Amino acid sequence: MLFKQNCSLFRKLLSQKCLMMPGAYNGMVGRQCADNGFEALYISGAAVTASSGVPDIGMVTLDGFCKTIKDVALASGLPILADADTGFGEGEMCSKTVWEYFIHGASGLHIEDQVFPKRCGHLDGKELVPSDVMEKKIQIAKNASIQCSGGEFVICARTDARGTHGLDECIKRSKAYMEAGADMIFPEGLHTKEEMAIVAKELKAKNPNIYLLANMTEFGKTPYISLKEFEQMGYNCVIYPVSTLRIASKAIDEFLKQLKKDESQVNSVQNMQTRKELYSTLGYTPGKEWYFPNSKKQ
């Protein structure tokens, strides 16, 4: 019941303001996001695959993604939008993906119009499936959402057309995906603030109620833009997909270098989360019972 309620809550939040959605790639990060006042989370395919030690080229299975979704959902208690890459297949598999994501705790997913195996959206050399193939996937996903959640589970369509065919094709495909039943559009890899504004204006003119997602990944094609600016353009949410992983991985790498050099962790202790802080994040008090899942937001 919690997960279906979170689908409705997610839609409500999207309609009220522009949501900041940091990436959570495991349950611990999900708890930390909840502790710091975030109201919804994003699960990135790039972060999930990297945390498994592989690149973002479709190497992690549906079951692997669902395990992460469940961990984050139970730990945080927050609505989650999760990356589903190219849907893990056609037809029946796309429907299964929606069901599995919903059952494991996601409030929505996005599928993209790249061919499989896909590439990171901010890399060159991407290839797209024909628009009608993607439109069929969206229709199947939307029908699955209706069946599993009464249509509350959010279906987001991501298009990578800007990087392969230009901005006009990005807008054209986005409109076609809206007509196919997408609740949200994710225009990936736009190059300027002006492009972000143009896309928002075009899509909101077609349907003022369409949800729009902006991707604020680092080291990519899109310049850094503030939440307030995105809200003024008409975007409903902004994801920071790999930021938490990048911060954590950098800190771990620096610690390991220091440990190797010093042959002791003593010079790094001041940068560590204390035992007390860790237990606080986990909601655990030694000597007292801890009942699973002890979600941060229940």
Secondary structure, 3 states (H helix, E strand, C coil): CHHHHHHHHHHHHHHHCCEEEEECCCHHHHHHHHHCCCCCEEECHHHHHHHCCCCCCCCCCHHHHHHHHHHHHHHHCCCEEEECCCCCCCCHHHHHHHHHHHHHCCCEEEEECECCCCCCCCCCCCCECCHHHHHHHHHHHHHHHHHHHCCCCEEEEEECHHHHHCHHHHHHHHHHHHHHCCCEEEECCCCCHHHHHHHHHHHHHHCCCCEEEEECCCCCCCCCCCHHHHHHHCCCEEEECCHHHHHHHHHHHHHHHHHHHHCCCHHHHHHCCCHHHHHHHHCCCCCCCCCCCCCCCC
